[in-house]
Amino acid sequence: MAVRVRVPATSANLGPGFDACGLALGLYDELTVAVTGTDLSIDVTGEDDGLRDETHLVVRALRAGFAALGLAPAGLRLTCVNRIPHGRGLGSSAAAIVAGLIAAAALGEARLSTRDVFALACAIEGHPDNVAAALYGGFTVAWYDGTGAARVARTAPPADLRPVAFVPGRRQLTSESRVALPVDVPHVDAAANAGRAALLAMAMSGTLLSEPGDSEPGDSEPGNSPNRNGLPRGGRLDTASWQEALVAATDDRLHQPYRLPAMPETRDLIGRLRAAGLAAVLSGSGPTVLALAVGEDQAALARECGGSGFTVLDLAVDRDGARVEVVAG
C-alpha cells in the first residue's frame, strides 16, 4: 500500500498576525510513501536539502505519526516532488511535517484525526501558524488554549484575493531571523498590532463592513438596515475600500521593523508595493514578499513593482489544505 499527499505552501504572520495568522497558497509539494522491507529510500525532485536518512524532516514526521499509532515500520520508500522554495518564508518545513504526518495517518488506516495531526505538527514545528494553514487551507488563526492545546479557526478569503509572491534567490533560516526580535516591545506597538490583526481577520473573512455613514439608511444590501439608534450598520466595502483596508490591516510593528534591516532588497520592495497602494508583507520570516492584491488590476500593478533578483509567482488561495489518496504500492 502507498499513499500520495499534496500540501500547499503557506505565508505566516501576514503583517500583524505574528505566530498566529496563516494563508494557504496554490503551490504544492507532493509526497508518495510506501511501507517496504527494511531499507529507507528517499527520492527528491526539485528543492532538496540533500538529506537521505532518518534526519530528513518528512521521515521525522512520519516516524512521529507512526509512533503515535504504536507503529514502527522498518522500511519506507519516499518520493518527494518539492515545489515550495526552501528557506524563503513560504512554509516548506510546515509542508514537510504535515505531509509526513498525513501520510502516516493514512498508512495507519486513518486512526489519527485531523486534530491529532495538527497537535503533532505544532509540536514538531514549534509554532502553529504555518502548519494550521497547510493542514486546513484558506486563512487561519491559530493559538494555544489554557491547557497548551493548539487550536485553529479557519475562513475562506473572498474569491478576488490574488496573492503575488516575490521570491528572492537567497535563503533565510527562521531561527536566524528570530534573533533580530527584541524581548520586549512598547505597549503602544502591541496595542496597534492587536487592532490591525483584528482588522486583518475581518478583511480576510469577507465580513468587513463599511464605517457608519458610508451607506444610506434603508439601503437594501445585507447588513445595511439601521440599528436601533437609527444609524446604518454598514455594508460590504467596495473594491477600492477593501484594498485600502487591507493596506491598513497589514501594517506591523512587532517583527517586520526588526527583521527587514537585514533584508534591504525585501524591505525596499515592500516599500514600493505599499506606496503603490498594495497590502505587502514579509512572508513568514522572509525573505519572500507577499502582496495581497485585490483583483487582476492590482495583481498586474504588483508585478510591475517587482525588481530584479525576485521570481514573481501569481498564486491562488488554496482552499482545501492537505489532501491524501491511496495509490498503487
C-alpha positions as CSV (number, residue, x, y, z in Angstrom):
1,M,0.0,0.0,0.0
2,A,1.2,3.5,-0.8
3,V,-0.3,7.0,-0.3
4,R,0.2,10.3,-2.1
5,V,-0.1,13.6,-0.2
6,R,-0.3,17.1,-1.6
7,V,0.4,20.0,0.8
8,P,0.2,23.7,0.0
9,A,2.7,26.5,0.6
10,T,1.8,28.9,3.3
11,S,2.5,32.5,4.3
12,A,2.5,33.2,8.0
13,N,2.1,36.4,10.0
14,L,0.7,38.5,7.1
15,G,2.0,41.6,8.9
16,P,0.5,41.9,12.3
17,G,-0.6,38.3,12.9
18,F,2.7,37.3,14.4
19,D,2.9,33.5,15.1
20,A,-0.9,33.3,14.6
21,C,-2.2,34.1,11.1
22,G,-1.5,32.0,8.0
23,L,-2.7,31.8,4.4
24,A,-2.5,28.7,2.2
25,L,-1.2,29.3,-1.3
26,G,-1.6,27.4,-4.6
27,L,1.9,26.0,-4.7
28,Y,2.3,22.4,-3.7
29,D,4.7,19.8,-2.5
30,E,3.8,16.2,-3.3
31,L,4.9,13.1,-1.3
32,T,4.4,9.4,-2.1
33,V,5.1,7.0,0.7
34,A,5.1,3.2,0.8
35,V,6.0,0.8,3.6
36,T,8.6,-1.6,2.4
37,G,11.0,-4.2,3.9
38,T,13.9,-2.9,5.9
39,D,15.5,0.0,4.0
40,L,14.8,3.7,3.8
41,S,14.7,5.0,0.3
42,I,14.3,8.8,-0.5
43,D,14.0,10.2,-4.0
44,V,13.7,14.0,-4.3
45,T,12.8,16.1,-7.3
46,G,13.0,19.9,-7.0
47,E,14.1,21.7,-3.8
48,D,16.5,19.5,-2.0
49,D,18.4,19.8,1.3
50,G,20.4,16.7,0.5
51,L,19.4,14.5,3.4
52,R,18.7,10.9,2.7
53,D,18.4,9.4,6.2
54,E,16.3,9.5,9.3
55,T,17.1,13.2,9.8
56,H,15.1,14.1,6.7
57,L,12.2,16.2,8.0
58,V,9.5,14.2,6.3
59,V,10.9,11.0,7.7
60,R,11.0,12.5,11.2
61,A,7.3,13.5,10.8
62,L,6.4,10.0,9.5
63,R,8.1,8.4,12.5
64,A,6.3,10.7,14.9
65,G,3.0,9.8,13.3
66,F,3.7,6.1,13.3
67,A,4.8,6.3,17.0
68,A,1.5,8.0,17.9
69,L,-0.2,5.0,16.3
70,G,2.0,2.5,18.1
71,L,3.6,1.5,14.8
72,A,7.3,1.3,13.7
73,P,7.7,0.2,10.1
74,A,11.3,-0.6,9.4
75,G,11.3,0.2,5.7
76,L,9.9,3.2,3.9
77,R,10.1,4.4,0.3
78,L,9.6,8.2,-0.2
79,T,9.2,10.1,-3.4
80,C,9.2,13.8,-2.9
81,V,8.3,16.4,-5.5
82,N,9.2,19.7,-3.9
83,R,8.0,22.9,-5.5
84,I,7.9,25.1,-2.4
85,P,11.1,27.1,-2.1
86,H,13.2,26.2,1.0
87,G,14.2,28.9,3.4
88,R,12.2,31.6,1.8
89,G,9.3,32.1,4.2
90,L,6.7,30.0,2.3
91,G,6.2,27.2,4.8
92,S,8.4,24.5,3.3
93,S,9.1,22.9,6.7
94,A,5.4,23.0,7.7
95,A,4.5,21.3,4.4
96,A,7.1,18.6,5.0
97,I,5.8,18.0,8.5
98,V,2.1,17.9,7.6
99,A,2.9,15.7,4.6
100,G,4.7,13.1,6.7
101,L,2.0,13.1,9.4
102,I,-0.9,12.9,7.0
103,A,0.9,10.0,5.2
104,A,1.4,8.2,8.5
105,A,-2.2,8.6,9.4
106,A,-3.3,7.2,6.1
107,L,-1.0,4.3,6.2
108,G,-2.2,3.6,9.7
109,E,-5.7,3.4,8.5
110,A,-6.7,7.0,9.5
111,R,-6.5,6.3,13.2
112,L,-5.1,9.8,13.7
113,S,-7.7,12.5,13.5
114,T,-7.0,15.9,11.8
115,R,-6.8,17.4,15.3
116,D,-4.2,14.8,16.3
117,V,-2.2,15.6,13.2
118,F,-2.4,19.4,13.9
119,A,-1.2,18.9,17.5
120,L,1.7,16.7,16.4
121,A,2.6,19.1,13.6
122,C,2.7,22.1,16.1
123,A,4.9,20.1,18.5
124,I,7.4,19.4,15.7
125,E,7.3,22.8,14.0
126,G,7.3,24.7,17.3
127,H,4.6,27.2,16.3
128,P,1.2,26.7,14.8
129,D,0.7,29.4,12.1
130,N,2.1,27.7,9.0
131,V,1.0,24.2,9.9
132,A,-2.6,25.4,10.5
133,A,-2.8,26.9,7.0
134,A,-1.0,23.9,5.4
135,L,-3.4,21.4,7.0
136,Y,-6.7,23.2,6.8
137,G,-6.3,25.6,3.8
138,G,-7.7,29.1,3.5
139,F,-6.9,31.8,6.0
140,T,-6.3,30.5,9.5
141,V,-5.8,31.9,13.0
142,A,-4.0,29.5,15.4
143,W,-3.3,29.7,19.1
144,Y,-2.7,27.7,22.2
145,D,-5.5,27.4,24.7
146,G,-5.2,27.5,28.5
147,T,-4.2,23.8,28.6
148,G,-1.5,24.3,26.0
149,A,-3.5,22.6,23.3
150,A,-3.2,24.0,19.7
151,R,-6.4,25.4,18.3
152,V,-7.3,26.9,15.0
153,A,-10.1,28.9,13.4
154,R,-10.4,29.0,9.6
155,T,-12.2,31.0,6.9
156,A,-12.2,31.2,3.1
157,P,-11.0,34.6,1.8
158,P,-13.1,36.3,-0.9
159,A,-12.6,35.0,-4.4
160,D,-11.0,38.1,-5.8
161,L,-8.0,38.0,-3.5
162,R,-4.9,37.5,-5.7
163,P,-1.7,36.7,-3.8
164,V,1.5,37.6,-5.6
165,A,4.8,36.2,-4.1
166,F,8.2,37.7,-4.8
167,V,10.8,35.0,-4.1
168,P,14.5,36.0,-3.9
169,G,17.3,33.6,-4.6
170,R,18.9,33.6,-1.2
171,R,17.6,31.7,1.8
172,Q,16.8,32.9,5.3
173,L,16.5,30.5,8.3
174,T,13.6,31.3,10.6
175,S,15.9,30.7,13.6
176,E,18.3,33.3,12.3
177,S,15.5,35.8,11.6
178,R,14.1,35.4,15.1
179,V,17.4,36.5,16.6
180,A,16.6,40.0,15.5
181,L,13.4,40.2,17.5
182,P,13.5,42.1,20.8
183,V,12.5,40.5,24.1
184,D,10.1,43.4,24.8
185,V,8.1,45.8,22.7
186,P,6.4,49.1,23.6
187,H,2.8,48.7,24.8
188,V,1.7,51.2,22.1
189,D,3.1,48.9,19.4
190,A,1.4,45.8,20.8
191,A,-1.9,47.7,21.0
192,A,-1.6,48.9,17.4
193,N,-0.9,45.3,16.2
194,A,-3.9,44.0,18.1
195,G,-6.2,46.3,16.2
196,R,-4.5,45.6,12.9
197,A,-4.7,41.9,13.4
198,A,-8.4,42.1,14.2
199,L,-9.0,44.2,11.1
200,L,-7.0,41.6,9.0
201,A,-9.2,38.8,10.2
202,M,-12.3,40.7,9.2
203,A,-10.9,41.6,5.8
204,M,-9.8,38.1,5.0
205,S,-13.1,36.6,6.1
206,G,-15.1,38.8,3.7
207,T,-17.2,40.2,6.5
208,L,-15.6,43.6,6.5
209,L,-18.3,46.3,6.8
210,S,-18.2,49.9,5.9
211,E,-17.9,52.6,8.6
212,P,-21.2,54.1,9.8
213,G,-22.2,56.9,7.4
214,D,-20.7,55.1,4.3
215,S,-24.2,53.8,3.3
216,E,-27.6,55.3,3.4
217,P,-30.4,54.3,5.9
218,G,-32.7,51.9,4.1
219,D,-30.0,50.6,1.8
220,S,-31.2,47.1,0.7
221,E,-27.7,45.4,0.9
222,P,-27.4,42.8,3.7
223,G,-26.2,44.3,6.9
224,N,-27.3,47.8,5.9
225,S,-30.5,48.1,7.9
226,P,-30.4,50.8,10.5
227,N,-29.6,49.8,14.1
228,R,-31.9,50.8,17.0
229,N,-30.2,54.2,17.2
230,G,-31.2,54.9,13.6
231,L,-27.6,54.7,12.2
232,P,-26.8,52.4,9.2
233,R,-25.0,49.3,10.2
234,G,-22.7,49.5,7.1
235,G,-22.4,47.3,4.1
236,R,-19.7,45.3,2.2
237,L,-16.9,47.6,1.2
238,D,-16.3,48.3,-2.5
239,T,-13.1,47.0,-4.1
240,A,-11.2,50.3,-3.6
241,S,-12.2,50.5,0.1
242,W,-11.3,46.8,0.7
243,Q,-7.8,47.4,-0.9
244,E,-7.3,50.4,1.5
245,A,-8.5,48.3,4.4
246,L,-6.0,45.5,3.6
247,V,-3.1,48.0,3.5
248,A,-4.1,49.3,6.9
249,A,-4.7,45.7,8.2
250,T,-1.2,44.5,7.2
251,D,0.7,47.3,9.0
252,D,3.1,45.6,11.6
253,R,5.2,46.9,14.5
254,L,6.1,43.6,16.2
255,H,8.5,41.8,13.9
256,Q,9.0,43.4,10.4
257,P,10.7,46.6,11.6
258,Y,13.3,44.4,13.4
259,R,13.8,41.8,10.6
260,L,13.8,44.0,7.5
261,P,17.1,45.9,8.1
262,A,18.9,42.7,7.4
263,M,17.0,42.2,4.1
264,P,17.4,45.6,2.2
265,E,16.0,44.3,-1.1
266,T,13.0,42.8,0.6
267,R,12.5,46.0,2.6
268,D,12.7,48.2,-0.4
269,L,10.2,46.0,-2.4
270,I,7.7,46.1,0.4
271,G,8.0,49.9,0.5
272,R,7.4,50.2,-3.3
273,L,4.4,47.9,-3.1
274,R,2.8,49.7,-0.2
275,A,3.5,53.1,-1.7
276,A,1.5,51.9,-4.8
277,G,-1.5,51.1,-2.6
278,L,-0.9,47.3,-2.2
279,A,-1.0,45.3,1.0
280,A,2.5,43.9,1.0
281,V,4.1,42.0,3.9
282,L,7.1,39.9,4.7
283,S,6.1,36.3,4.1
284,G,6.8,34.5,7.4
285,S,10.3,35.3,8.5
286,G,11.2,36.2,4.9
287,P,12.9,37.0,2.7
288,T,9.9,36.4,0.3
289,V,7.5,39.3,-0.1
290,L,3.8,38.6,-0.4
291,A,1.4,41.1,-1.9
292,L,-2.3,40.6,-1.1
293,A,-3.7,42.1,-4.4
294,V,-7.4,42.5,-4.8
295,G,-8.5,41.7,-8.4
296,E,-6.4,41.3,-11.5
297,D,-5.6,45.0,-11.9
298,Q,-3.9,45.1,-8.5
299,A,-2.1,41.9,-9.3
300,A,-0.8,43.4,-12.5
301,L,0.3,46.5,-10.6
302,A,2.1,44.3,-8.1
303,R,4.0,42.5,-10.8
304,E,5.1,45.9,-12.2
305,C,6.6,46.9,-8.9
306,G,8.9,43.8,-8.7
307,G,12.6,44.4,-9.3
308,S,15.5,42.2,-10.3
309,G,16.5,39.4,-8.0
310,F,13.0,38.2,-7.4
311,T,11.0,35.4,-9.0
312,V,7.4,36.5,-9.3
313,L,4.7,33.9,-8.6
314,D,1.0,34.5,-9.2
315,L,-0.7,32.2,-6.7
316,A,-4.2,31.3,-5.9
317,V,-5.5,30.9,-2.4
318,D,-5.6,27.2,-1.6
319,R,-8.9,26.5,0.0
320,D,-8.6,22.7,0.6
321,G,-5.4,22.3,2.6
322,A,-3.5,18.9,2.7
323,R,-5.0,16.1,0.7
324,V,-4.2,12.4,0.6
325,E,-5.1,9.5,-1.7
326,V,-4.3,5.8,-1.8
327,V,-2.2,4.8,-4.8
328,A,-0.7,1.5,-6.1
329,G,2.2,0.4,-4.0
